[in-house]
Amino acid sequence: MYGDEATVRRILTELGDTWAVVGLSSNRQRAAYGVAAVLQRFGKRVVPVHPKAETVHGEKGYASLADVPFDVDVVDVFVNSHLAGAVADEAVTKGAKGVWFQLGVIDEAAYDRTRAAGLEMVMDRCPAIEIPRLSHHRVQES
């Protein structure tokens, strides 16, 4: 398990609300599109990062993480595993506080590098599945 429940909770609730979603385009058939919509519903600002630099869900897109002209808190990665490590390294350079590799995106060396750089990281999980569960637990606890 790459990212325990406490790490999942910290990334979703404590690291900040600006999420760069790498691989997010206007293609409604892609998982990133739906996940970004869920993140927005739960109060996250979603910044599309995709070579097409399209505006998605009302947010201006950028061709790369380096092109985003403001700080991002979490980098959510929707690219193939063989490309994901480079994105994680860019997230470290960008000064992000956390990296989230989506379901099926696995790069153990990138996970180790990113954690060693001091970032929180979750791999092979989906925030759109996790964030409603957290909110549900919070409602039950109060």
Buried (B, 14 or more C-beta within 10 A) or exposed (E): EBBEEEBBBBBBBEBBBBBBBBBBBBBEEBBBBEBBBBBBEBEBBBBBBBEEBBEBBEBEBBBBBEEBEEEBBBBBBBBEBEEBBBBBBBBBEBEBBBBBBBBEBBBEEBBEBBBEBEBBBBBBBBBBEBBEEBBEEEEEEE
